[in-house]
Amino acid sequence: MVKDPVCGMEIDENKAKHKTQHGGETYYFCASACKETFEKNPEKYLNRSNGDDFDARKVAIVGTGQVGSTFAFALMITGLSSSIVLIDQAAERAEGHAMDLNHSLPFVPPCRISAGDYSDCRGASIVVITAGASQKPGETRLELVRRNTDIFKQIIPEIVKHNPGMLVIVSNPVDILTYVALKVSGYSMNRIIGSGTVLDSARFRSLLGKHCRVDPRNVHAYIIGEHGDSEVPVWSQVKIGGISFLDYCSMYLRDVSEKERDEIFNEVKRAAYEIIKRKGATNFAIGLSLVRIAESILRDENSVLTVSTLLDDYYDIGDVCLSVPVILNRNGVAKTLKIGLDQSELASLRASAKVLKNVIKGLDI
């Protein structure tokens, strides 16, 4: 295995479709875009230079509504970021949040917090995009697609012209908009990810922990596929403290019936709708999910997270952004993990991909 010198993704050189020669060496790439970028300025990537203005801990947040402002607050508390820039079409709102957050600085680790514009994306390690039309009560995530696609076609070029490191998409429908951002930006596939089912997987783990009466941090479980109505619970791989879910429930007399499992999953799938019905938006849990994603990138952790990424021959699924477990580090998606799926789960994942592909066909991108 070798690494793409532009994006850092691991590649099997024996299967790589894109390669070039430079200085007597052969370099391999995950996509033609990375190859073309490298050939324009090879020394930049061979020296791993990001420019004098690059800040490895700078995070820009585009959109300061409920999700963006909550993420900014949570990120500030952690001390992960040295600089947080808030960008919003409603400039006064971004300024107000920046003022409020700055008044909190005596209580948290040092950080520079400011309101800005798209030019402030320059030098950022991560740009998190929460801007977009909100999901209305009773509205599915996929019904948002046309409105938010038009918004993204305006804001993505404005961000990309300042060449920040990675883009993390949060706006819904997140899988579609991650795909749109890839097509509009021209970035390599691992430089743009969606928040995906990181939150759904957390909800799944939380409910499984409650059901089994264990700390959810000791539950390993994934929701994959679409962040939405066609998402897939991977029951076959659920582990409680290293013990399979079925075995654990049998050993410790917990209900393991199909009805009980369906109720748990439906509560996961309906969670956002129920929260929106009661308070108008979801913000706390997604804010912390974004902190977890940012942590893995900024600290180069190689964490396994179910972010939305462009798939290529993943169980014969390709040219669509879906959530599967990936290794995430400072270069973005380093590797997708092909976890074991039973036949039902595999069929559901393929069906989820089909749902999204049908939507993509109708978009002007």
N, C-alpha and C positions, 0 to 999 in steps of 0.2 A: 504494500500500500504506500502511496505517496500523497503529498498535499498539494492542492491547487495553490500556486503562489499568490493568486489574487485574493481568493476568499477563504482559503485555509481548509476547505472541505477535503476529507479523505477520499482518495480515488484508487481503484484497482487499475494500475497502469496497463495491464493486459486487456482490459475491457474499455479503456478510455477512448472516446470518439474524437476528442479534440486535443491536439498536441502541437508543439512548435519547438524549433531549435534556436538556441541563443548561447553564444560563447562556447560552443562545443558541447552543450548540455541539452538534454531533452526535458521539456516541461509539459505536464499534463493538466488538463482543465476539465471542470465539471460541465461547462457549457461554452458555446461559441462566444457569448458575451465576455466571459472571463478571458478567453484567448485573445480576443480583439483588444481588450483593455490592457492586457500584458504587453502585447506587441507595440502599443503606442508609447509605452515608457517602461521597459523591462527593469531598469535599475531601481525605480521607485519600489517595486515589489520584491526584488531580490535583496534590497537593503532594509525592507520592512519599514520604510519611512512613511509616516502619515502627514508630514508637514509640521511646521513650527507651531501652527495654531491648534493642533489636535490636543484634546484633553480627554484622557482615557476614562475619566469619571464624570464627564459632562453629559447631562440628560436634558433634552428638549422635549417639551410636551405641547403638542398641537391640539388645542381644544381644552378649555378649562371649565367644562360643565361639571356635573356631579362626579363622573368617573375621573376626569383629568385632575380636578382639584383634590379629590380623595387620594389619588395615587401620589400627587406631589406632597401632600401632608405625610403620608406613610413613608415615602422615600426619604424625606427630610429627617424623620425620626430615626431611621435605621443608620444614618451616617454613611450609606453606600456611595452617595454622589457628592462630589466637591462643588458642583455647579448645576443648578436647576433653572431652566429658562421656560417661562410660560408664554405661549403664543395663542392668540385667539382673534377671530374677526371682531369680536366685541372687546376692543383693546382696554376699555376701562375696567371690565370684569377681570381681565388678566392682571391689570395693575393693582386692583383691589386685593386679589388673592396673594400677589407678591408682597404687598404691604403687610397683610395679615400674617403670612408665613414668616416674614422677616422679624416681626415682633415676637416670634416664638424662638428665635435663635439662641437666646440665653439658656434655654432648657435642653438643647440638642447638640450633637457634634457639629463642628464648623461646616458651613455651607454657604455658597453665594446663591442668592435667589433673586431673580429679576423677571420683569415682563419684557418681551421683545417682539421681533417680527421674524419672517422666514430667514433672513440673513443670519440670524443668531443660531441657526442649525449648523452653520459651519463649525467644524471642530468637535461636534458632539459625537460621542461614542454611540449613543442611542437616540433616536427620535421616536417617541411614542405618540401615535396618532389616535386620539379619541374623538376627533371632530366628526360631525355628521348628524344626520337627522335622527332623532330619538325614536325608540320603539314605543308605539302607542299601546294602551291596554287592548288586548285581544288581537294585536297585529303580530303575525309570525315574523321571524327574522328575515325570511326570504322575501316577504312583501316589501321590505325596506330597500331591496337591491337597486332598483332603478334610481331612486332618489339619491342614494349614497354613492352610486357609481358616478353620477354626474358631478357630485361634490369632489370626489377623489380625482377625477380627471382635471380638476382645476388646481387642487392643492399639492398633489404629488410632484408635478414638474417644478413648482415653486420651492419645494424642499430639496429636490434632487440637484438643482442647479448649484447648491452650496455644498454638495458632496459629503454629507455626514456619514457615519459608519454604518449603522444598521437601522432599519425601520421596523418597528413593532406595531402591528395593526390591531386595534381594539374594537373599532366601530363595527356594527352589525349590518348585514350578515358577514361575519368576519372572514369566513373561508372564501367567499366570492370577492370581497374587497382585498384580501391578500393577493388573490390571482390578478385582480385589476391593477393593483399597485406594481406587481411584477411586470406586467405587460406595458404599463404606462412609463415606468421608471427606467427599464432596461437594465436594472440591477441583476446580479447573479442570484440564483435561487436561494442561497443561504443567507443573503443580506436582508431579505424581507421575510418576516414570519408573522403569523397571527397569534393572538393570545389563545386561540383554539379552545381545546377542552381541558386546559389546566384547571379552570374553575369547576367545570363539570366533574372532573376526576376528584377534586377536593370535596365537592358535595357528596359524591359517591362514597369516599373514604369516611366522611363524617357520619353519614347514615349507617354505614356498615359498622363503624366503631360503636355507635349507639345501640345497634341491634345486637352486637356480640359482647357489649359491655367491656370494651377495651379502648385504650387511647387511640384515636384515629391516626396518630403518627406511627403506630405499629401496624397499620393496614396498608397493604400494597394492592392497588386496584386502579384500573384505567377505564375511562370512557374515551372511545376513539371515533373517527369519522367526522361528520359535520358537527359544529357547535350549534345544535338546533334540533329540530324534530326528528331527524333520521339518525341521530347519534346512536352509538353501539356500546353497550356495557360488556366488557370482556370478563364474564363470569368464570370462564375456564382458568383464568390466571389470577383470581383473587386469592391473596394470602393474608392470613392473620398470624402475625408473629412467625412467619415461615411455614405455617400449616395451611393447607388448602381450605378454602371456605367451607366446602361440604364436610370435610373431615372435622374441622373445628366445631361446626354446629352439631354434628353427630356426637362428638366427644363431650361437649359441654351443654347439651340439651337445649339448643337454640333452634327455633323454627327455620327449616331450610326448604320449605315447600315452594313450588313454582309460583303460587299465588303471593307468597311473602316476597320473593325476589322481584316479581312484577311490581308490587307496591313500592318497594325501595327504589327501583329504577324510575317508575313514573313520578315519584317525588323529586328525583334528580332532574328529570326532563321538564317537569312543570314548575320547577323552583323559580325561574326568572319571571314567568307569567304571574305566579302567585305574589311575588314580592312587588312587581310593578302594579298589580291590582291594588295592593295595600298602601304603598308609599310613592308610587309613580316612577321609580327608577331603582336599579341595583347599583351600588357603588362601593360598599365596604369590602366585600369578599373579592370583587374583581380588582379593587385597588391593591389588596395584598397579593393577589395572583400576579399582578404586574411587577410588584416588588420582587417576588420569587423569580420571575423571568429575568429581570434586570440584574438580580444578584448573581445568577449563573453566568451572565454575560460579563458583567463588570469584574467579577472575581475569577473568571476563567475556570469555572468549577467542573465542567464536564458533567453537569447534572442531567438526569433523564427526566424530560418533561414532555407532555403531549401538546406541543405547539402545532399550529397549522403551517404546513410547508408544502411546497410543490413536490408531488410524488412522481417518480419515474420507475415504472416496472415494480411496484410494490404489490405483490400478489396480483400481477397483471393489471394494476391500476396506474394510470399515468395522465399527465397534462391536466391535473386538477389539484387544488390545495385542500388537504384534509389533515386532521390531527392523528398522528401516530406517535409512539414514543421515539424521541430523538435524543442524541447527546448534544447538549447546548453549551457553547463556550464563547470566548471573546470574538471568535470568527463567525459566530452564528451556528447554524446546524452543521455539526461535524460529521454526523452519521445518523441514518435512520435505522431503527432496530426492528427486525422482523420477528415480533413475538408470536408465539404459537396461538393459533386461532382454531376453534372447532368449526365444523362445516356451516353451522348456523350463523356463527359470528362472521365468518368470511363472506357468506352470502349477504348478510346485513351491511357489511362494509362496502361491498361492491354496489349494493343498492343505494347506499348513501352517496357514493361517488357519482352514480348515475343521476341522482336528483340534482346535484350541483352542476354537473355537466350540461344538463338540459337547461338550466338557468343561464349558464355562461353562453350558450348558443344564441340566446336572445339579446345579448349585450353588444353595444357598439364600442369595441375596444381594439 
